[in-house]
Amino acid sequence: MARNLTQLELLIELEPIAEANVNRHLSMAKPWNPHDYVPWDEGRNFAAMDGIDWDPGQSRLNEVAKAAMITNLLTEDNLPSYHREIAENFSQDGAWGTWVGRWTAEENRHGIVLRDYLVVTRGVDPVALEQARMIHMTNGYSAVDLVRERAATTDIRADGGFMFSVAYVTFQELATRVSHRNTGKVCNDPIADRMLQRIAADENLHMIFYRNICAAALDVAPDQAMEAITHIIKGFQMPGAGMPDFRRNGVIMAKHGIYDLRQHLEEVVMPVLKKWNIFERTDFGPYGEELRNDLGEFLENLRKDVIRFEEQRDRSLARDAARREKQLIS
């Protein structure tokens, strides 16, 4: 049975792949400026309201768009936690260091443009938004530690967390792309839609980098990579978990098609697993085969959960429609 590689051994083995993918990313990434996606003229419309932080009537966003925009922004705000995690599990030297810095700089633009847009257009309460940011960033977030806790075992992360970080961000970046794109559609504002499409395009390129690194890791240490992938999928949570009102906003987003269980399965998990040929590979050892079988069973149960969720959602939406109709009649 192949031994597990240490974090240092993985970094050395995969650095040529990282360098090639950094160069690929730099050749494809399009430079853009956050201020180009913000309707600054709208800010002057509220200049006469000095002393009033915000009034709900100022926002043109519906409740679904508000919940999604707040969740997306607070998720981006926690960048210091994400930077710390990849900096600790990657390296700050060579291609790894170049990627860590470049990825962090690109991600930072997302929080800048989302906040500027919401403040200038008065889309949400800026005071409540700042309070939520302080809480969320103070709490921090570690995807690897969360998965380790959910796995209820310390017998993982022989690689020091590298493999788990790479597997997690592959799925997370793709999930975030889906969430941003769908949020743009419900804002009913072409400026917001264009802004969120721009952010989603960045997230897609980031996902490709991590997906390619994880694909190479599967070739180098298949059982070790399979362990990380299985635990990540079974314990996956979006990086916004733990922020104020996360559960409430997450329910709203799932209920209205921003990011729901079917999208998670069919647009995030399965396309990545297919790209990695997880269920067609022949290079797993006994442990990797066991993990793959475990993952297959989990995905079958997840498909059943999708159906149950959609049945519950449809009933809930029908009740909401009936209540609105009753209110109109009365």
VENTASUL-V683244 format. One line per field, one symbol per residue. ss: DSSP state (H for helix, E for strand, - for the rest). phi: phi as a letter, one per 40 degrees, with the letter a starting at -180 (. if undefined). burial: + if it has 16 or more other C-alpha atoms within 10 Angstrom, else -. Layout:
ss=???
phi=???
burial=???
//
This chain:
ss=------HHHHHHHHHHHHHHHHHHHHHH-----HHHH---HHHH--HHH------HHH----HHHHHHHHHHHHHHH-HHHHHHHHHHH----HHHHHHHHHHHHHHHHHHHHHHHHHHH-----HHHHHHHHHHHHHH---HHHHHHHHH----------HHHHHHHHHHHHHHHHHHHHHHHHH---HHHHHHHHHHHHHHHHHHHHHHHHHHHHHHH-HHHHHHHHHHHHH-----------HHHHHHHHHH-----HHHHHHHHHHHHHHH----------HHHHHHHHHHHHHHHHHHHHHHHHHHHHHHHHHHHHHHHHHHHH-
phi=.cccccdcccccccdccccccccccccbcbcabdccbbcccccccbccbdgbcabdcccbccccccdcccccccccccddcccccccccbabbfcccccdccdccccccccccccdcccccfcacccccccccccccccgabcccccccccfabcagccghdcccccccdccccccdccccccdcccfadccccccccccccccccdcdcccccccccccadccccccccccccbcbcccdhcdgccccccccccbgcabccccccbbccccccccfdcbcbbccdcccccccccdcccccccccdcccccccccccccccccccccccc
burial=---++-+--++--++-+++-++--+--------+--++---------------+----+++-+++++++++++++++++-+++-+++-+++---++--++--++-+++++++++++++++++++++--+--++--++--++-++--++-------++++++++++++++++++++++++++++++++---+++-++++++++++++++++++++++++--++++++++++++++++-++++-++-+--+++++++++++++++++--++--+---+-+-----+---++-++--+---+--+---+--++--+-----------------
//
